[in-house]
């Protein structure tokens, strides 16, 4: 579905990617994560066509047409909407621009906004829900979601995510998300890609990743274990091991703890700061 080949990109003299390669299959829900400034949002903008690679290609299936951008929905962290327009005016403009006949107002009705309100009067959560509604009116085959979900309140976040779940279950849509907070979205994800220095450090399906990372609470661990990250607390020491194997248990004098995705990514990112 998305094929990135030998991509290079820089902001003036600041290199972000060089000879970067990535393939994402149709219908998958993928998380891209990593430390701040690693290029997560930049990668989404490159896929969306908002940025142009300095070198390399981003390829899409032929059935997406000559301009694949028309089949890509991009919910940016910047939410670039025409703030002077009312909701009705923005809907009319969007449908006309993309030659779409129908707008589903189910989502925005949850937010209690009035169609005569100007976009600049909306809260961040209301804007996000409205943006999603506009994007989905075009029935995109690829949906890109930047780090915006956790800037909206709990109620609207649940509405946003439930609608996303419905979309995924009804259509074979490819979803690529950027996030640093995973509690609400863990159940949606199939594949985790962690970036480092313009390259892919980790590329795992979520089930496999959760099986391969364990936290060990102990005074020490055998030196031959592949230590990912160590966290010292006043009470004990936490050792994060990756890749973990079940046969390690016989040599460990301590507790072996299963982890959720938030703790796993925290260990990978924590390592980058030590």
C-alpha positions in Angstrom: 0.0 0.0 0.0 2.8 2.5 1.0 6.3 1.9 -0.3 9.0 4.3 0.7 12.2 3.8 -1.2 15.6 5.4 -0.5 14.0 8.5 0.9 16.2 11.4 2.0 14.9 14.7 3.5 16.4 17.6 5.4 15.2 20.9 6.7 17.9 23.2 5.3 21.1 21.7 6.8 19.3 19.5 9.4 19.1 16.0 8.0 16.1 14.0 9.0 16.1 10.9 6.7 18.8 9.5 4.4 18.1 6.4 2.3 15.1 5.5 4.4 13.0 2.5 3.4 9.6 1.4 4.7 6.7 -0.7 3.5 3.2 -0.6 5.0 0.6 -3.2 3.9 -2.9 -2.3 3.0 -5.4 -2.4 5.9 -2.8 -2.3 8.7 -2.9 0.0 11.7 0.7 1.2 12.4 2.2 3.3 15.1 5.3 5.4 14.5 7.0 6.5 17.6 10.4 7.7 19.0 11.9 10.5 20.9 10.9 14.1 20.2 12.5 15.5 17.0 13.2 12.1 15.4 11.1 12.8 12.4 7.7 11.1 13.2 5.5 14.0 12.0 7.9 14.8 9.1 7.4 11.2 7.9 3.6 11.6 7.9 3.8 14.9 6.0 6.0 13.2 3.4 3.5 10.4 3.0 0.7 12.9 2.8 2.5 14.9 0.1 2.7 18.0 2.3 6.5 17.8 2.1 8.6 16.7 -1.0 11.5 14.3 -0.5 15.0 15.6 -1.5 15.6 12.1 -2.9 13.8 8.8 -3.2 10.2 7.9 -3.8 7.0 7.2 -2.0 4.9 4.8 -4.0 1.2 4.0 -3.8 -1.0 1.4 -5.6 -2.1 2.3 -9.1 -5.7 2.0 -8.1 -5.3 5.2 -6.0 -5.0 7.1 -9.2 -2.7 9.7 -10.7 -3.0 11.9 -7.5 -2.9 9.6 -4.5 -3.3 12.6 -2.2 -7.0 12.6 -3.0 -7.2 9.2 -1.3 -5.1 10.2 1.7 -6.7 11.7 4.8 -4.3 13.6 7.0 -5.2 14.8 10.5 -2.2 17.0 11.4 -1.2 18.2 14.8 -1.5 21.7 13.3 -5.2 21.3 12.2 -4.9 23.8 9.4 -8.5 24.7 8.9 -9.9 28.0 7.5 -10.7 29.7 10.8 -12.8 32.5 9.4 -15.3 30.1 7.9 -18.3 28.7 9.6 -18.7 25.0 9.9 -21.3 25.0 7.2 -19.1 27.0 4.9 -16.1 24.7 5.6 -18.2 21.7 4.8 -19.5 23.2 1.5 -15.9 24.2 0.5 -14.5 20.8 1.3 -17.2 18.8 -0.5 -16.8 21.1 -3.6 -13.0 20.9 -3.6 -12.9 17.1 -3.4 -16.1 16.6 -5.5 -17.8 14.7 -2.7 -21.6 14.7 -2.4 -22.2 13.6 1.2 -21.1 14.8 4.7 -21.8 12.7 7.7 -22.5 15.0 10.7 -22.9 12.2 13.2 -19.6 12.9 14.9 -19.8 16.7 15.1 -23.3 16.4 16.6 -21.7 14.8 19.6 -19.7 18.0 20.2 -22.8 20.2 20.5 -21.4 22.7 18.0 -23.7 24.9 15.9 -23.2 24.8 12.1 -23.2 28.6 12.1 -20.2 28.7 14.5 -16.8 29.9 13.0 -14.0 27.4 13.2 -11.9 29.8 15.3 -14.6 29.5 18.0 -14.2 25.8 18.4 -12.2 24.0 21.1 -9.2 21.8 20.1 -11.4 18.7 20.6 -14.2 20.1 18.5 -11.8 21.0 15.7 -10.3 17.5 15.8 -13.6 15.8 15.6 -14.7 18.2 12.8 -11.4 17.6 10.9 -11.9 13.8 11.1 -15.5 14.2 9.8 -14.2 16.3 6.8 -11.4 13.8 6.1 -13.7 10.8 6.2 -16.2 12.4 3.8 -13.7 11.7 1.1 -13.5 7.9 2.1 -9.7 7.8 2.1 -7.8 4.6 1.7 -5.0 5.8 3.9 -5.6 7.8 7.1 -2.6 9.6 8.7 -3.1 10.8 12.3 -0.5 13.0 13.9 0.0 13.4 17.6 -3.4 15.1 18.3 -5.5 12.6 20.1 -4.3 13.3 23.6 -4.8 17.1 23.3 -8.5 16.6 23.4 -10.7 15.8 26.5 -11.5 12.3 27.5 -15.1 12.3 26.2 -14.2 13.6 22.7 -11.2 11.3 22.6 -13.4 8.3 23.2 -15.8 9.4 20.4 -12.8 9.9 18.1 -11.3 6.5 18.8 -14.7 4.7 18.7 -15.3 6.2 15.2 -11.9 5.1 14.2 -12.6 1.5 15.4 -15.8 1.5 13.3 -14.0 2.7 10.2 -11.3 0.1 10.6 -13.9 -2.7 11.1 -16.0 -1.6 8.1 -13.3 -0.8 5.5 -9.9 -2.1 4.7 -8.3 1.3 5.5 -4.6 1.8 6.2 -4.0 3.8 9.4 -0.6 5.3 10.3 -0.5 7.1 13.7 2.2 9.1 15.5 1.9 9.1 19.2 3.9 9.1 22.5 0.9 8.1 24.7 -0.4 4.6 24.0 -3.0 3.7 26.7 -6.1 4.5 24.6 -4.8 3.2 21.3 -3.0 0.0 22.2 -6.0 -2.2 21.3 -6.1 -0.7 17.7 -2.4 -1.3 16.8 -1.0 -4.1 14.8 2.6 -2.9 14.1 5.0 -0.7 16.0 7.8 1.2 14.3 10.3 3.1 16.5 12.6 5.6 14.8 16.1 6.5 15.8 18.5 8.8 13.9 16.6 8.7 10.7 16.4 4.9 10.7 14.1 2.2 12.0 15.3 0.9 15.4 12.3 -1.4 16.1 9.8 -2.9 13.6 7.6 -5.5 15.3 4.0 -6.5 15.4 2.5 -5.6 18.8 2.0 -9.1 20.0 5.5 -10.1 19.2 7.0 -7.0 20.8 5.0 -7.5 24.0 6.4 -11.1 24.2 10.0 -9.9 23.6 10.2 -7.2 26.3 10.1 -7.9 30.0 10.9 -6.0 33.1 12.9 -7.7 35.8 12.8 -6.4 39.3 16.0 -7.7 41.1 19.3 -6.6 42.6 21.1 -7.7 39.5 20.7 -9.8 36.4 23.1 -12.1 34.5 25.5 -10.1 32.4 24.6 -12.1 29.2 21.0 -10.9 29.2 20.3 -8.3 26.5 19.7 -5.2 28.7 17.6 -2.5 27.0 17.3 -0.1 29.8 17.9 0.1 33.6 15.8 2.2 36.0 16.9 2.7 39.6 14.3 3.5 42.2 14.7 4.1 45.9 13.2 0.6 46.6 14.6 -1.6 43.8 16.2 -1.7 40.3 14.2 -2.4 37.2 15.9 -4.1 34.3 14.2 -4.0 30.9 15.3 -6.9 28.7 14.9 -7.1 24.9 14.7 -9.6 23.2 13.6 -11.7 26.2 13.5 -15.5 25.9 11.6 -17.8 28.3 14.7 -19.8 29.1 16.2 -16.7 30.8 13.8 -17.2 33.7 15.9 -20.1 35.2 18.9 -17.8 35.7 16.9 -14.8 37.1 16.7 -14.2 40.9 13.8 -11.7 40.9 10.4 -10.9 39.5 9.7 -11.0 35.8 7.0 -8.6 34.8 4.8 -8.5 31.6 4.5 -4.9 30.2 1.9 -2.9 28.4 2.9 -0.9 25.3 3.4 2.4 27.2 6.0 0.9 29.5 7.7 -0.9 26.6 8.1 2.3 24.5 9.1 4.2 27.6 12.0 1.8 28.0 13.1 2.2 24.4 12.9 6.0 24.6 14.4 6.1 28.1 17.5 4.4 26.7 17.9 7.2 24.2 18.3 9.7 27.1 20.8 7.7 29.1 
